[in-house]
């Protein structure tokens, strides 16, 4: 290895010792050094950061997806929501919290605000299926771009209850403002994802 990488034997030994301390490799006496097998979670969803179309479409047939509706209310929007969604203070919004379960294991917690006048007719039955599919196929609306802010946060009480997180587990938080193709905003959402059941891929295009 020292010859291959044009360095000294001492440097190679030191590098291997660092990798061994980090449990990335394992030395077996009489057999050599091996890369440690890293266990891959049985539920792991890799999403593109620029993917649109909703969680259900992305999961597709890779996993069995079920949705648990934690709360579903209709209320007046806050001043901040009025500004973000271009609403009047007398308009109404859906206030939705859903737990998304992949193959029987909690993977995501979604908080969603949608204006009723823009997305009418949402029911509990629709929330158990795909909201985005309803918007496109039943309402005949085309979904456009979205703006996202991605952060890592500590688990809160709901994460611990509905995602089975420990109090020191991190969660991947994605805040999103989504638009219809005609430019009208139709969704404010925050999705909180277990750190060990998903990832986001960013392309450099």
Secondary structure, DSSP 8 states (H G I E B T S, - for coil): -TTTTTS-HHHHHHHHHHHHHTTSEEEETTTEEEE------SS-EEEETT--S-HHHHHTTSS-EEEEEEEEEEEE--HHHHHHHT--TT-EEEEEEEEEEETTEEEEEEEEEEETTTSTT--HHHHTS-HHHIIIIIS---EEEEEEEEEEEE--HHHHHHS---TT-EEEEEEEEEEETTS-EEEEEEEEEETTSEEEE----
